[in-house]
Amino acid sequence: MIGRKISAVLAITLAVAVLFAGRDATIWPWLIGDVSTSHVLLSALFIWFLMSAALIIVARRDTEALSADIHAILTAPLTALSSLILTDAFHVWASERSLSLETAQAGLVALLVVWHAPHYGFGRRARMHAPFLSAALLTFAGFSQTGEIPSWRVLLIPATFFVVVVGVSLAIDAIRAPNRNPRERQEFEWSQRRKHMKPIIFLGVVLCIFATLTFGMVGWLKQGRDPWDAFYLTLIAFSGDPIYASAPEMGNWQLRVARLTGFLATLAAVLTIVLGFLRDRIAMVRAARRTRHVVLIGASDFAQTEALQLAANDRRDVTIIDNPDALMKINTPPERFGKSLGIPANPDDPVQLARACGQSPEYAVFGTKDTVTNLVRARHFVRQYPDTSISLRIESDAVLRDLGLYAPELTRATVFSSARTVAKTWSHHSAITDLARIQRQDRVHVLIIGLGSVGVEVAVEAFMSFHSPDLLPLHLTVLDREPQRARHRFATEQPGMLAAMEAENRIEFVDFDGLQCANVGETSDRLEQIECKLRVTAIVVATGKDEVNATIAMRLRLLQRERLILKAPIFVRSDARRSVAPEAIDHLNAGIIYFGGRTRSRMDMRMSALFDDIGRAVHESWVKGQIMRGENPSKWVNMSAAQRQSSVRAAMFLPEIYRVMGLVPDANAAQASMRISSPVAQHLLDTVAGFTALHRTEHDRWRSEKAADGYKLAVGAQRDDEKKLHPSLAAFDLLPIDEQNKDLDVLKTIIDNAPKLNKAFALWPQWRKRVRVSVMGPIRGASPYLSELPTILEKLVADQSLPIECLSLEVLTPDAPGFDTEAATALLDSWRRLSNRPGDLLRLRILTKARLDTEAIAAKNLRHDAVEEANAALSRAARGRDRMIDLRPLGASDVDILSTSKTFADGIETANAHIIDLADICIFGGADRPQSHSSRAAKTAATKKKTIVTIDASGVAKVSPARQES
């Protein structure tokens, strides 16, 4: 803003100075030698300076453009002077050769374009072409001194040419804008980037110009004009020169076409320039007329996703209001909004805000990072628009918990924060409880390194979400250089959660410097001691700074590779990513996975809306029960966002319910849209009624939520929300039967409403019942055992209680050469033919793949190329999730495993037992060999509730159904 004002004042000052200098032109003759021509020069400079001032004021340049503006203004005299000298030289040259005036003018225009194009090319802003305009005006004004052509034509011809050049330049800039890198893109005004000219319109303008030049040249050449005259007369077609009025009498249709296309090209250029200068005024008028739309006050990438979610639900328009600099910094692609409109205005000015918000917005989202700014703006907004729904971005956890204390009028506002959204999305997508089950851990153990705002929210989300019937309660280890300060932050922001976890010794604060963890010594030894005490499920690095997070993650990864400890995926918070959701996990107990970007995906936003809808259904189900007891509960529409949170939290338990019941989303579809088919939903409802452990888990989840909110058990007393006392916070087994049934009712309501609310997502992926099939067999001579696998798979699928379209296959393999690899490939290929969907693959290795292949090739005298070909075939067949888990003991390398035949045999037995525990169906090849590993594994599987398929050397398969409990 300051640079624009200084540049405009400078231009106006120079214009006034030139104007007064024109009164006494004696200062110029020694340069030019002609007083009349010097007056023309001064006039041209005066026009240029005024034009520069006007264009600078319109162009909304920031302070970084100050030097460019001043440079453009100060170079104008030199540009015009060089043009004048060039004009005189060319005029002398043309006179010596007796060229006609029109031919000289046409040649001079072409020469000026070539002369100035390298300095003011088509890719610059409109005002950068003004020196060319002043030079053209000066040139034709000099020719006008002869009086051979009317003065209005002298000004009209170069002005028209300038308009066409500027229009095409703006169109090219608009087309190029989306493809520029972020730094260059910030130099464009936000509205120009947002509303760029569509390629088809630009193509039409170019075709008009091309048609004018082509038909004009052809038409005038047919009239007997020489090429130079024809070129000149073609150019003046853009100005609508009266000479074209005689084209019908000439009987030349080419000139009539040139006249029409030239007019259209000039009109399009004029409209482009006018709309470019008036776009903000037009946008303000459009915004003032909008109704029932979504208003985003305070532009940020993260808040845009919230506004987009609200707009997408009912296909509403979006109006974004903020100052121009903030609008320019938005990196979200414009196409993420439907009919969106950016309004540069001061959100703290009530008059400008009211004008930009329109008549009656349906939703208002306050999205700046500053909590207090959002609260102040929202309080003013509510007074003017009392019926508009409010969404507030609150990054302060204290305000987030007790918003009603600060602003009672905002108690019904929907509250969101980037840290909480990142933590929730991480929890939904990472499937940490599944990681613990796959690794046969007793409980989820999460290491949190660095306690930024995201780290705190990750801990809270894990505390309230990671509950499973087959796992013990969560254990948290917080690693920080100042553990007492980290504990104090928890005590300040989450006192209820801290008290609940410390009462059960489920949280630790450890002195740890993440930047030193790769060094051999006390720091790395402390990590090994923590893991030996309790196996780690996941590591979350969230210090608050991306650079520090990346450094710590790389050093932890170094420990994984060199010391073979910390067998867990490392989740690294990175604000530089675009999507909030974490990347897919391929290695289940190693590797770096980034999460926590600036925006949410469309699917994540749909999931959030789905949880709100299911939460409402849960509340309405609870209300019916309360009414039957003669009570008068609050209706959903009358509840504050904090009061609704408990029901929404219950709905958010849906992904874990699915996983516990054995459902998985489609391959490469993350959490999908929580869609399940009607048969799967009925299967869940039939199963959940007798699944008492899941009822207990739901109650434990609800207790954790209430504990985090500061509630305590009310012994022998009634519920008191003001004092945060609740009689149902007792253990599940101590509750009356009717209270226990409430948890079952919640689960049934959640499951029953999930498929109903997903009808709108009919084409989206869905969750299916997972069937895990393990394969084990000989390394050499596997071919005889493979021929019947497709038939076996068909029979096993037919025996399932659900149809094949409701099933998902996951193949478990030790990943050794021979039967393990080839059988897994055959099963995946057969499954794809049966279901037309890819299957999943889980490789459970006791050695690294390279060492496993090397040992097998050496022991069984296998061909190396055959092993490589089999590995490639398995990779091609695994078009779904291809995951791997390292089953080696903590700190053990391949050399340690192979050090003795006993350690190697023990490792194989441990791996086989691990695979059998995870599998639903176990397929053994070569189990008829008494001393083989597969034979011993088959005997182990027979003691468990597993369906067993054994294939002998002749290819005959025997299926033993799973044992049923008495």
Number of C-alpha atoms within 10 A of each C-alpha: 16 13 20 23 18 16 26 24 15 18 26 18 15 19 23 14 12 19 17 12 15 19 10 11 16 13 12 18 13 9 10 16 11 13 16 13 20 23 19 19 27 23 19 24 26 22 18 26 27 18 19 27 25 15 18 22 17 14 17 17 22 15 13 13 17 17 12 12 23 17 12 20 23 14 12 22 20 11 17 25 19 13 24 22 14 17 25 14 11 17 20 11 13 18 12 9 9 10 14 12 16 16 18 21 22 19 17 21 20 12 16 17 14 11 15 16 13 9 12 19 14 20 16 15 17 22 22 22 22 23 26 25 22 27 29 28 25 29 29 22 20 21 19 17 13 8 10 9 14 9 14 9 16 19 16 18 20 24 17 21 20 21 25 25 18 25 27 25 22 24 26 18 20 22 17 14 21 17 10 11 9 13 9 11 18 18 16 20 18 21 19 16 21 19 14 17 17 11 13 9 12 18 12 14 24 15 14 22 22 16 20 28 22 17 20 29 26 20 23 21 16 13 12 10 15 13 14 19 22 23 23 21 22 26 25 23 28 27 23 19 15 11 11 19 13 12 18 11 8 13 10 16 14 19 26 22 19 30 26 17 24 28 19 18 27 26 17 21 24 17 14 21 20 12 13 17 15 12 16 18 12 14 17 20 14 15 25 16 13 18 15 15 25 28 28 26 30 24 25 23 19 24 27 26 21 22 26 23 23 24 22 17 11 9 14 22 22 28 26 26 26 23 18 21 17 15 22 19 18 17 14 16 11 16 9 13 21 14 13 22 21 24 28 22 21 17 18 15 10 14 11 16 19 15 15 29 28 20 16 16 20 18 20 27 28 30 26 23 19 14 18 15 16 20 20 12 18 24 15 12 18 16 10 12 18 11 12 19 17 22 24 23 25 28 20 16 18 12 16 17 15 13 21 16 11 11 14 11 15 22 19 20 20 17 20 19 19 22 20 21 21 25 25 21 22 23 20 22 18 21 17 23 27 16 19 22 17 17 20 13 18 15 22 26 26 23 23 24 25 28 26 17 18 23 24 24 21 26 23 21 19 23 23 22 25 22 27 25 17 15 17 13 21 21 22 21 19 23 22 21 17 15 18 13 13 21 21 13 15 19 14 13 17 23 17 20 24 21 17 19 20 11 10 10 11 15 20 16 18 20 16 21 16 23 17 15 21 19 13 11 10 12 17 21 13 15 20 20 10 16 19 13 9 15 21 25 27 24 25 26 30 27 23 17 14 16 11 16 22 19 14 24 28 18 17 27 23 17 21 20 15 12 17 18 24 26 28 28 24 25 25 24 29 24 17 13 15 18 20 27 27 24 17 15 20 16 19 22 25 24 20 21 21 23 25 28 20 23 25 25 15 14 15 23 21 20 19 19 15 21 24 19 18 26 26 19 21 23 22 18 15 17 18 13 13 13 11 9 9 8 11 11 14 12 11 16 10 10 13 15 18 17 14 19 15 17 22 22 19 23 28 22 21 19 21 20 23 19 18 17 17 15 23 25 23 22 20 15 17 20 22 22 23 23 24 25 19 14 14 22 19 14 15 21 16 12 11 19 15 11 13 14 13 22 23 20 21 24 24 22 22 22 23 23 23 21 24 21 15 17 21 19 17 17 13 8 10 11 15 12 9 7 11 15 19 20 15 21 21 16 11 19 9 11 14 10 10 9 14 18 14 17 22 22 17 23 24 18 21 22 23 18 18 23 19 15 15 18 13 9 15 11 8 15 19 23 26 23 25 19 20 21 25 28 27 31 30 21 20 15 13 20 15 16 24 18 15 14 19 19 11 17 18 14 12 17 17 12 11 12 12 15 13 17 14 19 20 23 25 26 24 26 25 28 26 25 26 23 27 24 26 25 28 30 23 19 23 28 22 20 23 16 12 16 15 11 18 24 24 23 27 25 23 23 21 26 25 15 15 8 13 17 21 15 16 18 17 11 11 11 10 18 10 13 9 12 20 13 11 16 21 14 17 22 15 13 23 23 18 20 19 21 17 21 21 20 22 22 15 16 15 14 17 14 11 13 20 15 11 10 10 11 13 18 14 12 20 21 18 16 21 26 14 16 26 26 18 18 21 18 25 27 27 28 30 26 24 15 14 10 9 15 19 24 20 16 22 23 12 15 22 18 10 14 16 20 19 22 21 23 22 16 17 10 17 12 19 14 16 14 15 16 12 8 5 3
